[in-house]
Amino acid sequence: WICAAMASLDGKVSKLGIHLSIVGTLALIVVMGAQAYRSYGNPEKFDRFVLFVIMFLGSVVNMVRSIMLKPKSAKTAKTAKKKA
């Protein structure tokens, strides 16, 4: 929620909020992937495996959406205008 509040503001605070969201999501992807890997193949932990895979995929979707919302730098915006 803090990152979302920061992202809704203007200027550098917005950029900081979006980048913090990306870093946090990356940490979740690593943790959920590692936990899914550790519980894979163990019949006693199959319920956890399913949960970790779902959370991993949700984190990947969130990462993609966060990257799409990431503000473009001035260089990137100028290059995109020249190509169009």
C-alpha positions, 0 to 999 in steps of 0.5 A: 500500500505504501508503494501504491500511495507513493506511485500515485504522487507526482515526481520522484516520489512516484518513481521511487514507489514504483521501483520499490514495488518492483524490488519487493515483487522480485523478492517475492518471486525468488522466495516463492520460486525457491519454496516451490522448488523445495516442496516439489516432488514431496507428496506430503508438501503437495498442498504447499507446492500448489500454493507456492506456484500460484503465488509465484505466478501471481508475483510474476504477473504483478512484476509485469504490470509494475514494469508496464507502469514504470515511468519512462526516462526522458531518453526512452520517450525521445527515442520512442517519438523518433521511431513513431 
